[in-house]
């Protein structure tokens, strides 16, 4: 019984029930589409490495054309990527990209899963990937996903037979899937999982191939296709009013932080999958051929199917509620089948169809967006029956609280019923935050101790409202997460999760504090109240060698949502040093060491992330020349704030403001990361940038991508330069200074090999691989087994000034407080100049 309950709970929690989106109210055509999917009992799992790796065309096809339950297992959450739309990087970017994946699945009809693998950045070979990831643990997560999701068909996005030809994460995802295909049915493999699930053997494993993997369209046309299945994924769905590719494009466009917004497509299009394991479908392009996908595959399901097939055949589009009695009868029969997987899955699907057929609206909305353990909040409940069916609302309860109402009232046609529940939050309720971030993991793995959570896209919500409805003597319980439903004049109606937060959190405005000399700094710490009338103290913890003026300070905040900033004076040690400081909120006998980070974008639900509150403090002996820096901000660019940390006055320069002579007042001008990729206007201002250099300015251009967001900008530099996809991914790779006498590594700071210690994630990316004789390469570096790359830092004199291009990842290193990166960047701004401070108006 323990196994059965855990297994059923795992199935239900694995379904993507989105708690912060506007409730889906289906049209009759959409209800019919859901009914078709209800009557297909087959499952497909697509496997790849990252968010945006998935083929949304194929996922949509399997979900909407084949009608299969379709999932996407992304081994990582994309934490190592970049961010086109905001400042989030690393774990916060992983939270954002998780939500973008869920948004994509809401469009294409799939479900979303993950492993514990952390996207540590670009990897050139699966050997490196699987060593950093911990192969056995990630393989176990893939096995776990297969055993729980029970796919009949698995499709790999990448080829397991081509290590070293693409991102190591990509190949690793295919290799792990290939191995897990058989292990999932092996009782001796990951046997501890079998306390919560059972073994499963998929029927077929495919590789989603295309001409791209063959090198050209011509080579692909001539390839042996005897083991390939060809699917026309351009099909049109009349009931949805969209083609498959239109749906797929909209799903793919949810990956906004990666720049995947794209035009929709229409018309026939071929998609190929190559059989790797299992039997080849015969005389058919049906991936499920020979697999029983009818209700007959379930013991006791035939009687359920007879009812549901008849409803599908004679569906009444003008009055779908007429089918309620038959749907309820099918639901009652479904509860008697002895297959826990299909029983749980199809019961949930059927309950959703019953709601939509009956025009039933059920909502439980808290009066505020969040509360605290031990707190109280009113929950407003709305129930509407928009059909003529006889339905009685028997009870409303909220899980984990014992709170319940027993209205036992008939729901008249289109008459809204409102209720109010006083929800008392148990003291033991856990805070709302991504479960995979609750404990510190490693470079390659997130730490998740609770097996039942592994793979889930989100932390399950603490409070679920349960509505028991009676349909002519037959009761059905419907579940809805407690949400926060509100409106803004400039946004309209909004829905977001109801969350449980600490009574207070504390944070630093700067995550890295650079002490360029021995002087003290004022350190502001902001305490945010998440409850009314809080009173406590704030302590600033620090390591030996650093001193603070006072160990703790009192605070008192009257209103939830308000903030109070306390100022500490921190003095660094005399010598260079790296350390951390952290605030501790002491309140009502508790010590709270978390900060609250909100991630808010229109295309995803608002996310609340609780992270350890800390700031890196660096005592650094650094010299610099000049004072005023003009900065053209790129994408996801936090470098300006880092430069302010070492005493520069940074002025943001909009491309539209650049004109002849407008930049002359700056001691140096910096172009942010990917600026030429995302700022179309910038290419028209290039002549003014070159004019600035020619008259004696220093222009520093940080990396831009080659060939991803359009054609490469030809006039990137005053002399010929060609960007490539060259990169050095090992952050610990040896760096050789090849231009030892160049000003870049001598003035005003002497750069040595140890200045490249402590770098994070990578050395750099998109290095130029060709440049004219005017450029001088400064550094040489390489990944293991590769030729030396000398394009990471190039300098060329132009007129009286200097043009510098760098693919080094300063956008990661400076926010991480890497001392050597600060020294080298200061040198780029100061090269061959000894400028007195400029006075600007």
C-alpha positions in Angstrom: 0.0 0.0 0.0 2.9 2.4 0.8 4.4 1.8 -2.6 1.0 2.3 -4.4 0.2 5.6 -2.6 3.7 6.9 -3.3 3.5 5.8 -6.9 0.1 7.5 -7.5 1.2 10.7 -5.8 4.3 10.8 -8.0 2.2 10.6 -11.1 -0.1 13.4 -10.0 2.8 15.7 -8.9 4.7 15.1 -12.1 1.9 16.7 -14.1 2.5 20.3 -14.9 -0.3 22.0 -12.9 0.6 25.6 -13.3 -0.5 27.6 -10.3 0.2 31.2 -11.5 -1.4 31.4 -14.9 -4.8 32.6 -15.9 -7.1 29.6 -15.6 -7.6 27.8 -18.9 -11.2 27.8 -20.0 -11.5 25.7 -23.2 -13.8 26.3 -26.1 -15.8 23.3 -27.3 -13.3 22.6 -30.0 -10.5 22.5 -27.4 -12.6 20.3 -25.2 -13.0 17.9 -28.1 -9.3 18.0 -28.7 -8.7 17.1 -25.0 -11.3 14.3 -25.3 -9.3 12.8 -28.2 -6.1 12.9 -26.1 -8.0 11.3 -23.3 -8.8 8.3 -25.6 -5.1 7.8 -26.6 -3.1 5.7 -24.1 0.4 6.1 -25.3 3.4 8.1 -24.0 6.5 9.6 -25.6 9.5 11.2 -23.9 11.9 13.6 -25.7 15.3 13.9 -24.1 18.0 16.6 -24.5 20.4 18.7 -22.4 19.1 22.3 -22.1 16.1 24.5 -22.3 15.6 25.5 -26.0 17.3 22.2 -27.1 13.9 20.6 -27.5 12.2 20.2 -30.9 8.9 21.9 -30.3 7.7 20.9 -33.7 8.0 17.2 -32.8 6.7 17.6 -29.2 3.6 19.5 -30.6 3.1 16.8 -33.3 3.2 14.0 -30.7 0.9 15.8 -28.3 -1.6 17.3 -30.8 -1.5 15.0 -33.8 -0.7 11.6 -32.3 -2.5 12.7 -29.1 0.2 11.0 -26.9 1.1 12.1 -23.5 4.4 13.8 -24.3 7.2 15.0 -22.1 10.5 16.8 -22.4 13.3 15.8 -20.1 15.9 18.6 -20.1 18.9 17.3 -18.1 19.8 20.9 -17.0 17.9 24.1 -16.3 20.2 26.1 -18.5 22.0 27.8 -15.6 25.3 28.3 -17.6 23.7 30.2 -20.5 23.4 33.9 -21.1 20.5 36.2 -20.7 19.2 38.4 -23.5 16.4 40.1 -21.5 17.8 40.8 -18.0 20.5 40.4 -15.4 19.8 36.9 -14.1 22.7 34.5 -14.5 23.6 31.1 -13.0 21.0 29.7 -10.6 18.6 32.7 -11.2 18.9 32.2 -14.9 18.1 28.5 -14.3 14.9 29.5 -12.5 13.9 31.9 -15.4 14.7 29.3 -18.1 12.7 26.6 -16.1 9.6 28.9 -16.3 10.2 29.6 -20.0 10.2 25.8 -20.6 6.9 25.5 -18.7 5.5 28.3 -20.8 6.6 26.5 -23.9 4.9 23.3 -22.7 1.7 25.1 -22.0 1.7 26.1 -25.7 2.7 22.8 -27.3 0.9 20.5 -24.9 3.9 18.7 -23.4 5.0 18.2 -19.9 8.4 19.2 -18.4 11.0 17.3 -16.4 14.6 17.8 -15.3 17.6 15.9 -13.7 19.8 17.3 -11.0 22.6 18.1 -13.5 23.8 21.7 -13.2 24.7 23.5 -16.5 28.2 24.4 -15.6 28.9 26.1 -19.0 30.0 25.0 -22.4 31.7 21.6 -22.5 33.6 20.3 -25.5 33.4 16.5 -24.8 31.1 14.2 -22.9 34.0 12.8 -20.9 34.4 16.2 -19.2 30.6 16.6 -18.9 30.0 13.2 -17.2 32.9 13.7 -14.8 31.6 17.1 -13.6 28.0 16.0 -13.6 28.5 12.7 -11.7 27.4 10.3 -14.4 25.9 7.7 -12.0 23.6 10.2 -10.4 22.4 11.8 -13.6 22.0 8.4 -15.2 19.9 7.5 -12.2 17.7 10.6 -12.7 17.1 9.6 -16.4 16.1 6.1 -15.2 13.9 7.6 -12.6 12.2 9.8 -15.2 11.6 6.8 -17.5 10.2 4.6 -14.7 7.8 7.3 -13.6 6.7 8.7 -17.0 6.5 5.2 -18.6 7.2 6.2 -22.2 6.4 3.8 -24.9 8.7 5.8 -27.2 11.8 7.8 -26.4 13.4 10.3 -28.8 16.9 11.7 -28.3 17.6 15.2 -29.7 21.3 14.4 -30.2 23.4 11.6 -31.5 25.1 9.4 -28.9 27.7 8.1 -31.5 29.5 11.4 -32.2 31.3 12.5 -29.0 33.4 15.7 -29.4 31.4 17.1 -32.4 29.0 19.2 -30.5 28.4 20.5 -26.9 29.5 17.8 -24.5 26.1 18.2 -22.6 24.3 17.4 -25.9 26.1 14.2 -26.6 25.9 13.2 -22.9 22.1 13.5 -22.9 21.9 11.0 -25.8 24.5 8.6 -24.2 22.6 8.6 -20.9 19.3 8.1 -22.6 20.7 5.2 -24.7 22.0 3.5 -21.5 18.9 4.2 -19.4 16.6 2.7 -22.1 17.5 -0.8 -20.8 18.4 0.0 -17.2 14.9 1.3 -16.5 13.7 -2.3 -16.6 16.5 -3.8 -14.6 15.5 -4.4 -11.0 19.2 -4.4 -9.9 19.8 -0.9 -11.3 19.0 1.9 -8.9 17.0 -0.5 -6.8 16.3 2.0 -4.1 14.0 3.8 -6.6 11.7 0.8 -6.6 10.4 1.7 -3.1 8.6 4.6 -4.8 8.2 3.4 -8.4 8.5 0.3 -10.6 10.5 -0.9 -13.5 9.5 0.0 -17.1 10.7 -1.0 -20.5 10.1 1.5 -23.4 9.4 -0.1 -26.7 11.4 2.1 -29.1 14.3 4.6 -28.9 14.9 7.0 -31.8 17.4 9.8 -32.7 15.8 12.9 -34.0 18.1 13.3 -37.0 18.2 15.8 -39.9 20.4 17.0 -42.6 22.3 19.1 -40.1 23.9 16.0 -38.5 25.0 14.9 -42.0 26.7 18.1 -42.9 24.5 19.1 -45.9 21.1 18.6 -47.4 22.7 16.7 -50.3 24.4 14.2 -48.0 21.2 13.6 -46.1 19.2 13.0 -49.3 21.7 10.3 -50.2 21.8 8.7 -46.8 20.3 5.3 -46.0 16.9 5.9 -44.5 15.8 2.3 -44.0 15.9 2.8 -40.2 14.2 6.2 -40.4 10.6 7.3 -39.9 9.4 10.4 -41.8 6.8 12.5 -40.2 5.0 15.4 -41.8 5.0 17.8 -38.9 3.4 20.7 -40.8 -0.1 19.3 -40.3 -3.0 21.6 -39.7 -5.4 21.2 -36.7 -8.8 22.5 -37.7 -10.2 22.2 -34.2 -7.4 24.5 -32.9 -7.3 26.8 -35.9 -3.5 26.5 -36.1 -0.9 24.4 -37.9 1.5 22.3 -35.9 4.4 24.5 -36.9 2.5 27.7 -35.8 2.1 26.1 -32.4 5.7 25.0 -32.3 7.0 28.5 -33.2 4.9 30.0 -30.4 6.3 27.5 -28.0 9.9 28.0 -29.1 9.4 31.8 -28.8 8.8 31.4 -25.0 12.6 31.1 -24.7 13.0 34.9 -24.8 16.1 35.1 -22.5 18.0 33.1 -25.2 16.7 35.1 -28.1 14.5 32.4 -29.6 11.6 34.6 -30.6 10.8 33.6 -34.2 8.2 33.8 -36.9 5.5 31.1 -37.2 5.6 28.7 -40.1 3.0 27.0 -42.2 2.9 24.2 -44.8 4.1 20.6 -45.0 7.5 19.8 -43.5 9.4 16.6 -43.0 10.9 15.5 -39.7 13.0 12.3 -39.4 13.7 10.0 -36.5 16.2 7.1 -36.7 15.5 3.9 -34.8 18.2 3.0 -32.3 16.6 0.3 -30.2 13.4 -1.7 -30.5 11.4 -2.8 -33.5 11.0 -0.7 -36.6 7.4 0.3 -37.4 6.3 -1.6 -40.5 4.6 0.1 -43.4 3.7 3.1 -41.4 5.0 6.5 -40.2 3.3 5.9 -36.9 5.8 5.8 -34.0 3.3 3.9 -31.9 2.5 1.2 -34.6 2.0 -2.2 -32.9 1.7 -0.6 -29.4 -1.8 -0.9 -27.9 -2.8 2.7 -27.3 -6.5 2.0 -26.7 -8.4 1.7 -23.5 -7.9 -2.1 -23.8 -4.3 -1.8 -22.7 -5.7 -1.1 -19.2 -7.1 -4.0 -17.2 -10.7 -2.9 -16.7 -10.4 -0.1 -19.2 -12.6 -1.5 -22.0 -15.8 -0.4 -20.3 -14.4 3.1 -19.7 -13.4 3.3 -23.3 -16.8 2.2 -24.6 -18.3 5.3 -23.0 -15.6 7.7 -23.9 -15.3 6.6 -27.5 -19.1 7.1 -27.9 -18.9 10.6 -26.5 -16.0 11.4 -28.9 -18.0 10.0 -31.9 -21.2 12.0 -31.1 -19.7 15.0 -29.4 -22.2 17.9 -29.1 -20.3 21.1 -29.9 -23.3 23.3 -29.2 -24.1 21.8 -25.8 -21.2 19.8 -24.4 -22.7 19.7 -20.9 -25.2 17.0 -22.2 -22.3 14.5 -21.9 -21.8 15.1 -18.2 -23.7 12.0 -17.0 -21.7 9.7 -19.3 -18.4 11.4 -18.3 -19.2 10.9 -14.6 -20.1 7.3 -15.3 -16.8 6.8 -17.0 -15.0 8.4 -14.1 -16.7 6.1 -11.6 -15.6 3.1 -13.7 -12.1 4.4 -14.0 -11.7 4.4 -10.2 -12.1 0.7 -10.3 -9.3 -0.2 -12.7 -6.2 -1.7 -11.1 -3.5 0.1 -13.1 -2.3 3.0 -10.8 -0.4 4.8 -13.6 -3.3 5.1 -16.1 -5.9 5.4 -13.4 -4.2 8.5 -11.9 -3.3 10.1 -15.2 -6.6 9.6 -17.0 -8.6 10.5 -13.9 -6.9 13.9 -13.8 -7.5 14.4 -17.6 -11.1 13.4 -17.2 -11.7 15.7 -14.2 -10.4 18.6 -16.3 -12.8 17.7 -19.2 -15.7 17.4 -16.7 -14.9 20.9 -15.5 -14.8 22.4 -19.0 -17.8 20.5 -20.2 -19.8 21.8 -17.3 -18.5 25.3 -17.6 -17.4 25.1 -14.0 -15.1 27.7 -12.5 -13.3 27.0 -9.3 -10.9 29.4 -7.6 -9.3 29.9 -4.2 -7.5 33.2 -4.0 -5.6 34.5 -1.0 -6.0 38.1 -0.1 -2.3 38.7 -0.3 0.5 37.3 -2.4 2.3 35.7 0.5 2.2 34.9 4.2 4.5 33.3 6.8 4.6 30.1 8.8 2.2 30.6 11.7 0.5 33.5 9.9 -3.2 33.9 9.0 -4.7 34.9 5.6 -8.2 35.0 4.2 -8.9 32.9 1.1 -11.7 34.0 -1.1 -13.4 31.2 -2.9 -15.4 31.5 -6.1 -17.6 28.7 -7.6 -19.7 29.0 -10.7 -21.7 26.4 -12.6 -22.3 27.7 -16.1 -24.5 24.8 -17.3 -28.0 23.5 -16.6 -26.7 20.3 -15.0 -27.6 19.5 -11.4 -24.5 19.9 -9.4 -24.1 20.3 -5.6 -21.1 21.8 -3.9 -20.7 19.6 -0.9 -17.4 20.8 0.6 -14.3 23.0 0.2 -11.2 22.2 2.1 -7.5 23.3 2.0 -4.8 20.6 2.2 -2.4 20.3 5.1 -4.5 22.6 7.3 -7.7 20.8 8.4 -9.6 23.9 7.2 -12.9 23.0 5.5 -16.4 24.4 4.7 -19.5 22.2 4.2 -21.9 24.4 2.1 -23.9 21.5 0.6 -25.7 23.9 -1.8 -27.0 23.4 -5.3 -25.1 25.4 -7.9 -27.7 27.1 -10.1 -26.9 27.9 -13.7 -24.5 30.9 -13.9 -25.1 32.0 -10.3 -21.8 32.8 -8.6 -21.2 31.5 -5.1 -18.6 33.2 -2.9 -17.1 31.9 0.3 -14.3 33.0 2.6 -11.9 30.7 4.5 -9.6 31.8 7.3 -6.4 29.9 6.5 -4.0 29.4 9.4 -0.5 28.6 8.1 1.1 25.8 10.1 4.4 26.7 11.8 6.0 23.7 10.1 5.2 25.0 6.5 8.4 25.3 4.4 9.3 28.5 2.7 8.4 28.8 -1.0 11.6 28.5 -3.1 13.0 26.3 -5.9 13.7 23.0 -4.1 16.9 22.4 -6.0 18.4 25.6 -4.5 17.6 24.9 -0.9 21.0 23.3 -0.3 24.4 24.1 -1.8 25.3 21.8 -4.6 28.5 21.3 -6.6 29.8 22.7 -9.8 28.0 20.0 -11.8 25.2 18.8 -9.6 22.3 20.3 -7.6 21.7 18.6 -4.3 18.2 17.1 -3.8 17.9 14.6 -1.0 14.2 13.8 -1.4 13.8 11.3 -4.2 10.2 12.2 -4.9 11.2 15.7 -5.8 13.9 14.8 -8.4 12.8 15.7 -11.9 9.9 18.0 -11.0 10.0 21.3 -12.7 8.8 23.3 -9.6 8.4 22.9 -5.9 4.9 21.6 -5.2 2.6 24.2 -3.8 2.0 24.1 -0.1 -1.8 24.6 -0.2 -4.3 23.0 -2.5 -8.0 23.8 -2.4 -10.2 20.7 -2.8 -13.7 21.1 -4.1 -16.1 18.2 -3.6 -18.9 18.3 -6.2 -21.9 16.0 -6.3 -23.3 15.0 -9.8 -26.6 13.3 -9.1 -25.3 11.3 -6.2 -21.8 10.8 -7.5 -19.0 12.8 -5.9 -15.8 14.0 -7.6 -13.1 16.0 -5.9 -11.3 18.7 -7.9 -8.0 20.3 -6.9 -6.9 23.9 -7.5 -3.7 25.5 -6.0 -4.4 28.5 -3.8 -3.3 31.5 -5.8 -3.2 35.3 -5.6 -5.6 36.9 -8.1 -5.5 40.6 -8.6 -5.5 43.4 -11.1 -3.3 46.4 -12.1 -4.5 49.3 -14.1 -1.6 49.0 -16.6 -1.6 45.2 -16.7 -5.1 44.1 -16.2 -6.1 40.8 -14.5 -3.1 38.9 -13.1 -2.5 35.6 -11.4 0.5 34.6 -9.4 1.5 31.9 -6.9 0.5 32.2 -3.2 3.8 31.9 -1.4 5.2 31.2 2.1 8.1 33.5 3.0 10.2 34.3 6.1 8.9 37.2 8.2 11.9 39.2 7.1 14.9 38.9 4.7 18.1 40.9 4.3 20.2 41.7 1.3 23.1 43.7 0.0 22.6 46.0 -3.0 26.1 44.9 -4.3 27.0 41.3 -4.4 30.7 42.1 -4.8 32.4 44.9 -2.8 35.9 45.9 -4.0 38.2 47.7 -1.6 40.8 49.2 -3.9 42.7 50.6 -0.9 42.7 50.3 2.9 39.8 52.7 3.4 36.6 51.7 5.1 33.3 51.6 3.2 29.7 52.1 4.3 27.8 48.9 3.7 24.0 49.3 3.4 22.0 46.2 4.3 18.3 46.3 3.5 15.8 44.4 5.7 12.6 43.6 3.9 9.4 42.9 6.0 7.2 40.1 4.8 4.9 40.5 7.8 3.4 43.4 9.8 4.9 44.8 12.9 8.3 43.1 13.0 11.0 44.0 15.5 14.4 42.5 15.7 18.1 43.0 15.2 20.6 42.6 12.3 24.1 41.2 12.7 26.8 41.5 10.0 29.0 38.4 10.0 32.5 38.7 8.6 35.8 36.8 8.6 39.0 37.4 10.5 41.0 40.4 9.3 37.9 42.4 8.4 36.3 44.7 11.1 32.9 46.2 11.5 32.0 49.3 13.5 29.2 47.5 15.4 28.3 43.8 15.5 24.5 44.3 15.3 21.8 46.9 14.9 18.1 47.0 15.8 15.3 47.4 13.3 11.5 47.9 13.5 9.2 47.8 10.5 5.4 48.4 10.8 4.1 47.3 7.4 4.5 44.2 5.3 6.3 45.0 2.1 8.2 47.9 3.6 12.0 48.1 4.0 14.6 49.5 6.3 18.2 50.1 5.4 20.9 49.8 8.1 24.4 51.0 7.5 27.5 49.2 8.7 31.1 50.4 8.3 33.4 47.7 7.1 37.2 48.1 7.2 39.4 45.7 5.1 42.7 44.2 6.1 46.0 45.8 5.0 46.9 43.1 2.5 45.0 41.6 -0.4 42.2 39.3 0.7 39.0 37.6 -0.5 36.2 36.8 1.9 32.4 37.0 2.4 30.1 38.9 4.6 26.6 37.9 5.5 23.6 39.5 7.3 21.8 37.6 10.0 18.2 38.7 10.9 17.3 37.8 14.5 13.5 37.8 14.9 11.2 36.1 17.3 13.8 33.6 18.3 14.7 32.8 14.7 17.8 33.4 12.7 17.1 34.2 9.1 20.1 34.1 6.7 18.2 34.3 3.4 17.6 37.1 0.8 14.5 37.2 -1.3 15.0 37.6 -5.1 12.0 38.3 -7.3 12.1 37.3 -11.0 9.4 39.2 -12.8 8.7 39.1 -16.5 5.4 39.2 -18.4 5.8 35.9 -20.1 6.3 33.8 -16.9 4.7 33.7 -13.4 6.5 35.8 -10.8 9.2 33.8 -9.1 10.3 34.1 -5.5 13.8 32.7 -4.8 15.3 32.5 -1.4 19.1 32.3 -1.5 21.9 32.6 1.1 22.4 36.3 1.7 26.0 37.2 1.3 28.4 39.5 -0.5 32.0 38.9 -1.6 34.5 41.4 -0.3 37.8 41.8 -2.0 40.7 43.8 -0.7 42.6 44.6 -3.9 45.6 46.7 -4.6 44.6 48.1 -8.0 45.7 51.1 -9.9 43.8 52.8 -12.7 44.0 55.8 -15.0 41.2 58.0 -16.0 37.9 58.4 -14.3 34.9 58.9 -16.6 33.9 55.8 -18.7 31.2 55.9 -21.4 29.4 52.5 -21.5 27.2 51.2 -24.2 25.1 48.5 -22.4 24.7 45.2 -24.1 22.6 42.2 -23.1 22.4 41.0 -19.5 25.3 43.3 -18.7 26.4 44.0 -15.1 29.9 45.2 -15.9 29.1 48.9 -15.4 28.4 48.4 -11.7 31.6 46.4 -11.4 33.6 49.3 -12.8 31.9 51.6 -10.3 33.2 49.3 -7.5 36.8 50.3 -8.3 36.1 54.0 -8.5 35.2 54.7 -12.1 32.3 57.1 -12.9 30.4 55.1 -15.5 28.0 57.0 -17.9 25.5 54.9 -19.8 25.6 55.9 -23.5 22.5 55.3 -25.6 23.3 54.5 -29.3 20.9 57.2 -30.3 22.9 59.8 -28.5 26.2 59.0 -30.3 27.3 61.7 -32.7 30.5 63.2 -34.0 32.5 64.4 -30.9 29.9 63.2 -28.4 32.3 60.7 -26.9 35.4 62.9 -26.6 34.7 63.7 -23.0 35.2 60.1 -21.9 38.6 58.7 -20.8 37.5 55.4 -22.3 34.4 53.9 -24.0 33.3 50.3 -23.5 30.9 48.4 -25.7 28.9 45.8 -23.6 28.6 42.1 -24.3 26.6 41.3 -27.5 25.8 44.9 -28.1 26.2 44.6 -31.9 23.9 41.5 -31.7 21.1 43.3 -29.9 21.4 47.0 -30.8 20.7 47.4 -34.5 21.3 51.1 -34.4 24.9 50.7 -33.2 26.2 49.7 -36.5 25.2 53.1 -37.9 27.2 54.8 -35.2 30.4 52.9 -35.8 32.1 55.7 -37.7 31.7 57.9 -34.6 33.3 55.2 -32.4 36.3 55.0 -34.8 36.5 58.8 -34.8 36.7 58.8 -31.0 39.6 56.3 -31.2 41.4 58.1 -33.9 41.5 61.3 -31.8 43.1 59.5 -28.9 40.4 57.5 -27.1 40.5 53.9 -25.9 37.6 51.8 -27.2 37.0 48.4 -25.5 34.6 46.0 -27.4 33.5 43.0 -25.5 32.5 39.7 -27.1 29.7 39.4 -29.7 28.4 36.2 -31.1 29.1 34.9 -34.5 26.2 33.8 -36.6 23.5 33.3 -34.0 21.4 36.5 -34.1 21.9 37.3 -37.7 24.8 38.1 -40.0 28.1 39.1 -38.4 28.7 42.8 -38.5 31.5 43.4 -41.0 32.9 46.7 -39.7 33.3 45.6 -36.1 36.8 47.0 -36.0 38.8 49.6 -37.9 40.9 46.8 -39.4 39.8 43.3 -40.6 38.8 40.9 -37.9 36.8 37.7 -38.1 34.8 36.3 -35.1 34.6 32.6 -34.7 33.0 30.1 -32.3 36.4 29.4 -30.7 36.2 29.3 -26.9 38.1 28.1 -23.9 35.7 26.5 -21.5 38.1 25.3 -18.8 38.2 28.2 -16.3 41.5 26.8 -15.0 43.3 26.4 -18.3 46.8 27.7 -18.4 47.1 31.3 -19.8 50.3 32.4 -21.4 51.1 36.1 -21.8 52.5 36.3 -25.3 53.0 40.1 -25.5 54.9 40.5 -22.3 56.0 44.1 -23.0 52.6 45.4 -24.2 51.0 48.1 -22.1 47.9 46.0 -21.6 49.8 43.7 -19.2 52.0 46.3 -17.6 50.2 49.5 -17.0 49.0 50.5 -14.5 48.9 47.0 -13.1 51.4 44.3 -13.7 49.5 41.2 -15.0 50.9 37.9 -14.2 49.9 34.2 -14.5 48.3 34.2 -11.0 45.9 36.9 -12.1 44.0 34.2 -14.0 43.4 32.1 -10.9 39.9 31.8 -9.5 38.1 32.5 -12.8 34.6 31.0 -13.0 32.8 28.9 -15.7 35.1 29.7 -18.6 38.0 31.8 -19.9 36.1 33.2 -22.8 34.1 32.7 -25.9 33.6 33.7 -29.6 37.2 34.6 -30.0 38.4 36.1 -33.3 40.3 33.5 -35.3 41.6 35.9 -38.0 42.8 39.5 -37.7 45.0 41.9 -39.7 48.6 42.7 -38.9 47.6 45.8 -37.0 46.4 43.7 -34.1 48.6 42.4 -31.4 47.4 39.2 -29.6 48.1 39.5 -25.9 47.2 36.1 -24.4 47.3 32.5 -25.5 45.2 29.7 -24.0 43.6 26.5 -24.9 41.4 23.6 -23.6 43.0 20.2 -23.1 44.1 18.6 -26.3 43.4 21.6 -28.5 45.6 24.1 -30.3 46.4 27.4 -28.7 43.8 30.2 -29.1 45.3 33.7 -29.3 42.2 35.7 -30.1 40.9 36.3 -26.5 42.4 39.8 -26.2 43.6 41.9 -29.2 44.8 45.5 -29.4 45.4 47.7 -32.3 46.5 51.4 -32.4 44.3 53.5 -34.5 45.2 57.2 -35.0 46.1 58.5 -31.5 44.1 55.9 -29.6 43.6 52.1 -29.2 41.0 49.7 -30.3 40.7 46.6 -28.1 38.6 43.5 -28.7 38.2 40.9 -26.0 36.2 37.6 -25.8 37.3 37.1 -22.2 34.2 36.5 -20.0 34.5 39.7 -18.0 30.7 39.7 -17.7 31.1 36.6 -15.5 34.4 37.4 -13.8 33.8 40.9 -12.6 30.4 40.2 -10.9 32.1 37.1 -9.3 34.8 39.4 -7.8 37.8 37.9 -9.5 40.7 40.2 -8.6 42.8 39.5 -11.8 39.9 40.3 -14.0 39.5 43.7 -12.4 43.2 44.5 -12.8 43.2 43.5 -16.5 40.0 45.5 -17.2 41.5 48.5 -15.5 44.5 48.1 -17.8 42.3 48.1 -20.9 40.7 51.3 -19.8 44.1 52.9 -19.0 46.3 51.5 -21.8 49.3 53.8 -22.8 47.7 56.7 -21.1 48.2 58.6 -17.9 45.1 60.7 -17.9 44.3 63.2 -15.3 40.7 63.1 -14.0 38.3 64.7 -16.5 35.7 67.1 -15.2 32.3 66.6 -16.8 29.3 68.8 -16.6 
